[in-house]
Amino acid sequence: MPTRRTLLALALLSPLCSIASAQSSAAQSSAAHSFPARPITIVVGSTPGSATDGLARAVAAEVGKETGQSVIVDNRAGAFGGIAAQHVARAQPDGYTVFMTTNTTQSANPHLLKKLAYDPLKDFAPVALLAKGPLLLVVNPKLGVNSIAELVALAKRQPGKLNYGSGSSSAQVATELFQQMTGTEFNYVPYRANPPAVMDLIAGQTDLMIVDLATTVPQVKAGKLKALGLSSPGRLSLMPGVPAISESLPGYEFGYWNALYAPAGTPAPVVNKLNALMRNAMQTASVRSVAQQSGMETTLSTPEEMNRFQIAEYERWGKIIKTAGIEPE
């Protein structure tokens, strides 16, 4: 039972705690009101040329215009985006270092890697869902196949002989799911990011990829790669002559998403200010154009909606990876 002295001490402390809490809230509100007061860095876990990098640069330009502050895109490729994720997770939680990423780091890596230097659910404050997009199955033209059916037939004649490159978990899991559904067997060749994997595919070092449109559409248009199918439910106006993979492989559908995160502990008013900046940027013609060129559809969300989406995707990707029989490495 508390003594009279203890009760007196608590009584004296209570107003002080209230004052401290009020001062903290006031400080957070003031920080959000003046945010951003200096340059913002958007960390991206891929090399220049990827869909996420392109979107980050378009968003950075628009946020810079609105705020009058410089917005820097910092590319930190490697470990399927894990290097960038770890960097942001350890950054000061003040909103000036943020993470534009995909389902690779936040939903897939935890189920693909035995050791992860960050926790996708605990180390970040979700800011906003930005865009969703499909992937494209491309092959080296010298492979001599012109359709999904021809690729499957060739792979079954040469099990384990065809190589596929991947610089993201989306690319890896999409291809593993394709193998599972077609009864084929490809040889997996990992890369630090998708752009260099695409370059090796063009050079003939690998045979195929299922990867984002940003890194492949220009190469397809130049005749350096052949597009066989889209992972979207239907065809896209961006590539009207390319069928959906599901037209040959019913039930096959796969995609990726982009979102913005701040380090865990970032004050809610600052997260909300970042969310507002993202909403404004995603509605500009320049950002929409960049997204459309990559086959992405822009979207808007609150931080709370992004948090719920993140948890659902974490569970969904875990089930896909487990069903595909992929063992953590």
ABEGO torsion letter per residue (X at the ends): XBBAAAAAAAAAAAAAAAAAAAAAAAAAAAAAAAOBABBBBBBBABBBGBAAAAAAAAAAAAAAAAAGBBBBBBBBBEGGGAAAAAAAAABBBAGABBBBBBAAAAAAAAAABABBABBAAAABBBABBABBBBBBBBBBAAAGBABAAAAAAAAAABBGABBBBBABAAAAAAAAAAAAAAGBBBBBBBBABAAAAAAAAAAGABABBBBBAAAAAAAAAAGABBBABBABABBBAABAABBBAAAABBGBBBBBBBBBBBBBGBBAAAAAAAAAAAAAAAABAAAAAAAAAAGBBBBBBBAAAAAAAAAAAAAAAAAAAAAAGBBBX
